[in-house]
Amino acid sequence: MQVQLNKDGNIQVDEDIVRRLEGELESALERFGDRITRVEIHLGDENAAKAGVDDKRCVLEARVAGQQPIAVTHHAGSVKEAFDGAVDRLQNLLDSRLGRTGNHKGGPSIRHMQVDKGAP
């Protein structure tokens, strides 16, 4: 999975923070890693230099193989909080969309079960 970070001119993050955010994202989406080809992180400050509540924005856009991109947005008071909220939303959305392909109502789908032909 490739991770790409984009930010507007009002967000200041150094390389250590970028690596930490990318690592957290890869860890959070690890179980989907074989199906996600790329995730883009978009960080922004909607009020620029002005102070404001929940003015930091994080948009995560996941490219899933063979499907349309999936995007989520979260606003918060800090970049880290916005990022964490967006990661949670993306995990939930991916669980909802991709988790259904192999599981139905919490159990394995009959289409994905191994059949033992030697059983009586």
Summary of the structure (lengths in Angstrom):
residues: 120
radius of gyration: 18.1
end to end distance: 43.4
largest distance: 72.0
contacts: 308
relative contact order: 0.15
helix: 36%
strand: 30%
